[in-house]
Amino acid sequence: MFKRSDYFIICAVMFSFFISAYLWFVIKDQQQAIFTAIWIPSIFTFGIYFKLCALMGQRK
């Protein structure tokens, strides 16, 4: 069900989340943490887009 690219997207999201949490709780830099947290939906969006492109390409 999951492909290697799906795991890459999930790992990128987890990495962004952990960096954001580190910036928020350890470094205490809220602006950088929020900026990094904004990457999470963007990474998911690109992942969904590329997944749909791959699925549409298989049907043709």
C-alpha positions as CSV (number, residue, x, y, z in Angstrom):
1,M,0.0,0.0,0.0
2,F,2.7,2.5,0.9
3,K,5.6,3.1,-1.5
4,R,9.0,4.4,-0.8
5,S,8.0,7.9,-1.8
6,D,5.2,7.8,0.8
7,Y,7.6,7.0,3.5
8,F,9.9,9.8,2.4
9,I,7.0,12.3,2.7
10,I,6.0,11.0,6.1
11,C,9.7,11.3,7.3
12,A,9.9,14.8,5.9
13,V,6.8,15.8,7.8
14,M,8.0,14.2,11.0
15,F,11.4,15.9,10.7
16,S,9.7,19.2,10.3
17,F,7.5,18.6,13.3
18,F,10.4,17.6,15.5
19,I,12.5,20.6,14.4
20,S,9.5,22.9,15.1
21,A,9.0,21.4,18.6
22,Y,12.7,21.7,19.3
23,L,12.6,25.3,18.3
24,W,9.5,26.0,20.4
25,F,10.4,24.2,23.6
26,V,14.2,24.0,23.7
27,I,15.4,27.1,21.9
28,K,12.3,29.2,22.8
29,D,12.1,30.8,19.4
30,Q,8.4,30.9,18.7
31,Q,8.6,32.7,15.4
32,Q,11.0,30.2,13.9
33,A,9.0,27.3,15.3
34,I,5.7,28.6,13.8
35,F,7.5,29.1,10.4
36,T,8.8,25.6,10.5
37,A,5.4,24.2,11.5
38,I,3.9,25.8,8.4
39,W,6.0,23.5,6.3
40,I,4.0,20.4,7.4
41,P,0.8,21.1,5.4
42,S,2.9,22.2,2.5
43,I,4.9,19.0,2.5
44,F,1.7,16.9,2.7
45,T,0.2,19.0,-0.2
46,F,3.1,18.3,-2.4
47,G,3.0,14.6,-1.5
48,I,-0.6,14.4,-2.4
49,Y,-0.1,16.2,-5.6
50,F,2.8,14.0,-6.7
51,K,0.8,10.9,-5.7
52,L,-2.2,12.0,-7.8
53,C,0.1,12.7,-10.7
54,A,1.5,9.2,-10.5
55,L,-1.9,7.6,-10.2
56,M,-3.2,9.6,-13.2
57,G,-0.2,8.6,-15.2
58,Q,-0.8,4.9,-14.6
59,R,-4.3,5.1,-16.0
60,K,-3.3,6.4,-19.4
